[in-house]
Each structure stands twice: as structure tokens, then as C-alpha cells.
């Protein structure tokens, strides 16, 4: 089983050889400025958790960890007071 990392993912773990129905745990760490988004397989979302555990399905599989940029919104309030 292969594990890929998309833009914004610092590292992934869990790639290897697994037997059918064996427990598999994938884990992703996003880069600074990014938030983990999901694990997917062939474009289908499988989990929104950074740590994803499942039973190994039949066949060769490739899972991809995806992240999104962490956007921060700031609100600035100001006022003017005459003296």
C-alpha cells in the first residue's frame, strides 16, 4: 500500500505491505500554516481525521493526505473621540 502527501502535508506514515483484513493506521502531519483536510483513495474521501485506522481491503491501494491553507480572519475596531 502506498501513501502520498499533497501540498501542505509535512509527513505521512503507514505505507507498507499489509495482508487482507489486517489493521492499518495512517497518520499525517500538516506543515505550519496548513490544516489537515482528509485522507482519500482514488479521489474518494475516506476520513477527515489525521490518524485513520481501517481494515486493509483487497488489491493495491494508494491513499493521499490533503491539507488546506489555514486562513485567519482579523477584525480591527477603531473609534474616534473628540475632546
C-alpha positions, -999 to +999 in steps of 0.1 A: +000+000+000+013+034-009+008+067+009+012+101-007+012+136+007-004+166-011+007+202-007+007+214+029+015+179+044+048+177+062+049+140+067+029+108+064+033+073+079+017+040+074+029+029+039+039-008+037+028-043+029-004-055+046-024-087+044-061-085+035-082-075+065-052-065+086-054-033+107-038-003+090-031+031+106-022+061+085-011+093+101-004+128+086+013+159+100+004+192+083+030+219+076+029+251+096+002+273+081-019+244+070-048+223+085-053+187+078-082+181+055-087+144+047-074+110+036-086+099+002-083+070-021-087+075-059-104+109-052-129+094-027-127+109+008-121+082+034-115+101+066-112+137+080-090+125+109-052+130+108-050+094+122-070+070+101-074+033+111-091+007+088-090-029+077-068-035+046-091-041+016-081-064-013-058-052-040-032-024-043-043+008-028-029+044-027-041+068+000-034+106-002-032+130+027-046+165+019-043+198+037-058+233+032-042+267+040-050+280+074-067+313+068-070+336+097-096+364+098-088+396+118-113+422+128-100+457+137-123+480+155-114+516+159-131+547+172-125+584+173-134+605+202-134+643+201-120+660+232 
